[in-house]
Every structure is written in C-alpha cells, then in structure tokens.
C-alpha cells in the first residue's frame, strides 16, 4: 500500500469517528425517547394471552434483521424464543430485545462443524425446543441442514436436507435442476479454469453473461460486469477461478429482477412474497 493510500485511509477513518462522536448526543436522545415510549406502552398494555400450545422456538442467525423479525412475530404470538449466533457476535443488539427469552452463542460452523452441531443439540435438549428455524448465512445453511438431521425427534426442523441444500446453494446445479424439472433457466457454464472463458465463442453464442463464484463471496457477488467486455483477458485473469474454487458463467437476463420467498410446509404454501430485487 502506498503512502498516499495509508494517509487517505487514516483521514477517512478519523472523519468517520468524528461524525460518530458528533452524532452521539442525537443517538442518545433518540434511544432514550424510544426506550421511554416502549416502557410506557408495556405498562399500559393488557397482559399477553399465551397460546394453548406454547412452543419454544430456536432461531439461528441471531445477528440478522430477519431473525429478529421472526423472533418478534413468534413472541407476539405468545411463544418462547431462543436466538443463536456464533461467539464472534456475542454482543449483538438483538440479544437485548424483549422478544428474545434467551440468547446463546455457539462455535463457528465453518471452523468447528461438529462442535456447532453438538452445541445446537445441547440447546434443544436443555431448553426443550419444539421448533428449529435456521436463518442461515449462505455459509451456514449446509451445516444447519446437517445439524437438523441430528436433533431429537420431538424437535421439528424447518429446513432442507443437506443434499437439497447443496443443490440450491450451488448456482450451477440449481440451473441444471430447474431444467431437469422442465422449468426455464438461464444458460449456465461451469468454469474451473480462466482459459475456458478466454476460448468461449461469445460471438457465435450471441448472449451476454455474468460470472459469479459458486462459493459465497460477499465482494464478487456485487460485480455485474457483462461478458464479453473490453480487456476481457485482463479481467478474467484477475479472477481466482480453479478446480477447487469453481465459478459459474450465467446468461444475463434483461429486464426487472424480482426476489421471491415462499414458506412451504407439508406440501402447502403457507406464505409467499415477491419484491423488486436489489444487489444488496
């Protein structure tokens, strides 16, 4: 890193810290008002009526907003909620939510998969968990699927099997599976060597493509460079494509993108939502 870059980074960091300090009084006032409002609202509300079959629900991914939203929904319905997150995020603000009865930390599944599974088993048995709902990061979804198969029979698991999870998390096998089921899917090519991209006949194919790492990468997933592109060789050679780290070259589909989510239980769609997609 050059001296200019170091100095520039230093001043950016100092600027960010200065802005945070200046905003501190405003943040304290806003938090204070919210706390006071919440306290008054709690005192004036009628006692919550618990459901006849109150359950204990275990939710992973405790630092994520969607996990907190689920916790709030279950708590509002009268159920007991346990949030789980890795040790690294032990101070997540979500642990202080009134919707959360317990906040537990567990080993990182990517580094200690067996310890992670055992920790979840211990929580399920100790807390008598009725339902396990993984709110997984792209990395943890596979490990949650493995853990789900090893939990006691009394605990229902709202997750796929490890095989299905791997198929869905892999962009290439997902497209192949869609075609197997007779569904339309973008053209997709598995890339294990940069040379495959350089020898691909884009002119004869006629389509534009984007290339993504099959393994989750929080940085490269935002790169929407259309192929072919100027300086293709330079661009491709900078990508860490290999047999151990395969990428997918997928047809770029023009038009508005949508993100959909369906919750399916016992073969029935219980909830479906659809919204315009965003890279973030």
Secondary structure as UniProt FT lines:
FT   HELIX           3..44
FT   TURN            52..53
FT   STRAND          56..59
FT   TURN            62..63
FT   HELIX           65..76
FT   TURN            77..78
FT   STRAND          80..86
FT   HELIX           87..89
FT   TURN            90..91
FT   HELIX           93..96
FT   TURN            98..99
FT   STRAND          102..106
FT   TURN            109..111
FT   HELIX           113..127
FT   STRAND          131..133
FT   TURN            138..140
FT   HELIX           141..150
FT   TURN            153..154
FT   STRAND          156..157
FT   HELIX           162..169
FT   HELIX           171..180
FT   TURN            181..182
FT   STRAND          188..191
FT   HELIX           194..199
FT   HELIX           202..205
FT   STRAND          209..213
FT   TURN            218..219
FT   HELIX           220..222
FT   TURN            230..231
FT   HELIX           232..237
FT   STRAND          247..251
FT   STRAND          258..265
FT   TURN            266..267
FT   STRAND          268..276
//
